[in-house]
Structure formats: structure tokens, C-alpha cells
């Protein structure tokens, strides 16, 4: 008789999944806004979603998520500041 492989493996569910899904939905919304050229609203949405993913990266202790999304957040903030100055 064979055992169910899911029962024998130690599957770990990452915490804060609802928060991760919220920021994923925000990211998809930002991409949709960008596709319809809803500037500057998509820049704000990208900033919020990437900042959210930085928080998720910290909570999950995933350095790649932190670096990627912190970098993107900084880029969007610099772009928004540049737009406000001009």
C-alpha cells in the first residue's frame, strides 16, 4: 500500500499569506493602470505594492524579495519626486 506523498512530506505554509495576496492584487492593479496610462496613479500603486512586498520579504526573511522590491520602491519614489519638482 502506498502512502499519500503529501502526508509524508513536511509542507510548510508561509505566514502572512493574505497580506502577500493583497499586495499581489495591488501589483496587478498597478500594472493594469500602467497599461491604460493612468499616470501618476499607477506609480503610487506600484510604490505601495512594492513597499508591501518589502514588508513581506522582511516577515519571510527572503533577502531577494527585500532587495528587489526595495530597489523598485526607491526608483518609483525618485520618479514621483522628480515629477513633483518639474
Secondary structure as the mmCIF struct_conf table of DSSP 4:
data_model
#
loop_
_struct_conf.conf_type_id
_struct_conf.id
_struct_conf.beg_label_comp_id
_struct_conf.beg_label_asym_id
_struct_conf.beg_label_seq_id
_struct_conf.end_label_comp_id
_struct_conf.end_label_asym_id
_struct_conf.end_label_seq_id
HELX_LH_PP_P HELX_LH_PP_P1 UNK A 2 UNK A 4
HELX_RH_AL_P HELX_RH_AL_P1 UNK A 5 UNK A 8
BEND BEND1 UNK A 9 UNK A 9
HELX_LH_PP_P HELX_LH_PP_P2 UNK A 13 UNK A 14
BEND BEND2 UNK A 15 UNK A 15
HELX_RH_AL_P HELX_RH_AL_P2 UNK A 17 UNK A 35
TURN_TY1_P TURN_TY1_P1 UNK A 36 UNK A 37
TURN_TY1_P TURN_TY1_P2 UNK A 39 UNK A 40
HELX_RH_AL_P HELX_RH_AL_P3 UNK A 41 UNK A 60
TURN_TY1_P TURN_TY1_P3 UNK A 61 UNK A 61
HELX_RH_AL_P HELX_RH_AL_P4 UNK A 63 UNK A 85
#
